[in-house]
Amino acid sequence: MFRLRRIAYSQPCKNKPITDKQIIELLEAAALAEQTLSEQHERIRYLENLSITDELTSLLNRRGFQLELDRTLNRATRTGDKGVLVICDMNHFKSINDSYGHMAGDCVLKEVAKTLVKHCRKSDYIARLSGDEFAILMPHTAPDRVEAIMGKLSKILNSLIVRWGQHEIPVSVSVGHENYTAGTNPNQLLHLADKSMYLNKGNQIACHLGTKYIEKRTL
């Protein structure tokens, strides 16, 4: 940019025709300035994406998920869209780290993340909220579909076996959910979905659907 200004003001203010050399220099300076701006914008986009992405799993992190949750609920208020928030929390994850090491624990977390991505829709928002807690925000999901979705998701996650060296590590996950409609508060939605998940964990079941229970198991 400074080079462009220097070229533009290097000549006295006289009615002299601009030379071919000056035109070329101006074009080169303009192209350089455009490239610099493009690189800066790309760098900004990269840093913005980095700030909302979980480093281990490449899912959204809590900050990124909160942004998408706020946007989705604002859109639901405008359009009347309905959906569901699912919380998945791994059972006995500490024992995996203690028995096989933290690298094995990281491997399990990545496999759970891959499984969620594979079996969720592209329109869903998937995040790792904390160490062993995941969230899935499912827009455009009618309440009468939730039971089937939760049952399938719970079955898939709780049948997952992760291979680590000579070991096979079984995955156990407690799942909870809460539906949302127009006007739902994001913090309240997270609280209720989290509460549903902990209720399931406390009742030693994999999935709780109101008064219905499926896949009873010892955690």
N, C-alpha and C positions, 0 to 999 in steps of 0.2 A: 504494500500500500504506500509506504514512504517512497519507494522507487517510482511509483506511478505519479505521485505528487511532484517529485523532483523533476521528472521529465516534463510534466505539464507546465511547470513554472520556471524551467531553466532558460527559456527564451524571453527577451523583453517583449512588452506588449506593443508590438508593431504589426502592421498588416503584411507580414511576411508569409508566404505559403509554407506549409509544413512539408518537410522533406520525407522521402520514402523511408529513410533510416529512422526518423522520429516516429513514423507510423508503425514500423515494425517493432520499435522499442515499446511503444504504448500498448500494442497488442500483446507482446510478450509479458509486460508487466501486469496487464489485465488478466491474462491467462494464469499467471503465477498467483495473483491475488485470489482468483476463483478457486484454484486448486487448494490453496491454504485454507480458505473458508470451508471447502468441502471436507477436508481432513479434520478440521476442528469440529464440524458438525458430526462427523462419523465418530470421533473420539468421545464427544458428549453422549451420543446414543449408546456407545459401548459402556461408558461409566454408569449411565442411567440403568441399563439392563443389568449390569453387575450388582447394582445396589438393591435390586429386587429379586435376585436369583440365589437359590441355595447352592453353595459351592460344591457340596458333596453329591447331590442328586440331580442338579440342574433344574429342579422344580422351582416354583415360586417360593420365596422365603416369606416370613410373616409380614414384612412390610409390603411386599408385592401383592400378597394375598389380600391384605386389608384394603389396598387401593382398588383391586378388582371387586372385592365385596361391596365397597361403597358405591362404585360405578353401577354394579348390577342391581343393587337395591334402589338406587336412584332411578334407574331405568324401569324397574318394576313399579315404582310409584307412578311413573308417567304412563306406562302402558298396561298395567294390571297383570304383568307376567307373574307366574308362580314357579317356584323351584324348591330345591332342598339343599341344605348344608349337611354334609356328612363328616364326622370326625372319626378317625381311626387311630387307636393307640395300641402299641405293641405290648404284649404281656411278657413279663419276665425278661425284658431286654437287658437289664443289668447282668443277669446270670449268663447271658450269651457273651458279653464282654468279659466277665470274670472267668468263664470256662475256656473260651477260645481266643480271647484277646480283642483289642479295639479294632484292629484291621478286619477281623471277622465280623464284628458288629457293623462296621461301615459297609461291608459287602452285603450284609442282610438288608440294611437300610436302602442301599441302591437297588437291590432286587425287588423290594417292596415298591419302590418308586417306579421301576420299570413295569411292574405288574399293574399298578394303578393306571399308568399312561396307556398300556396296551388295552385295558378293559374299560376305560372311560371314553366318552365321546370327545371329539376335538373341540367342541364348544364348552366343555367343562374346564374349570380352573382347579388345578391340583397343586398343593403346596405342602412343604414340610414346615410345620409351625414351630416345632422344637425338636429336641433330641430324637424322640421316638414317636412323635405325634404328627399325623398327616391330616389334611383337610381337603375335601372335594366340594366345590360349589357347582351345582347342577342347575343352570337356568332352564326354562322351558320344560319343566318336569311336573306333570300333574300329580296331585296327592295320591290318586289311585294306582300310580305306577311305582310308588316308593317301596312298598313291601317287596315286590319282585326284584327291584334294583338292589335293595339292601341284602336280601337273601343271597342273590348271586354274588355280590361283592364279598360278603362275609365268607361264603363257601370257597371262593377262589383264594382269598388271602389266607384262610386257615388251613388250606391244603397245600400251601407253598412249602417246598423243601429247598433249602439253599445249601449247595455243596461248598465245603471249605476244606481243601486238602483231602484227607481221608475221611472227613466227617460230613454227616448230613444233618443240617440244623433245621428243625421244624419251626415254622413261624406260627405264632398265636397272636391274634389281634382282636381287641374289643371295638365294636362299632356302635356309634350313636348318630342320631340325626335330628334335625328340626326343619320343618317346612317354613317357607317364607311366602308372603304375599305383599301387595302394595302397602307401603307404610311401615314395614318391618324395620326395627332398629338393628343396625349391624352388631353392636355390642351385645344386645339382648339375644340375638340369634346365635352368636358364638357361645354365649353363656349356656343357653338351653341345649344346644347340640353337645357341648362339652359335658353338661350335667347328664344327658341321656347316655353318653358313652360311659361315664363313671358309674352310673346306675347299673349298666350291663356288667361292667367289670366287678362291681360289688356283689352282684347276683350270680357271678360265675357263669355267665352266658356270653356267647359271641355276638348276638344281635338282639336288640330289644325293639319291638314295634308296637308301641302303645301297650295293650294288654296281651299281645301275642309274642311268643318267644320261639326262636328257632335255634338249632345247633347248640344245644346245651352241652357244656363241656367244663372240665376242671381247669382253672387257670393257674 
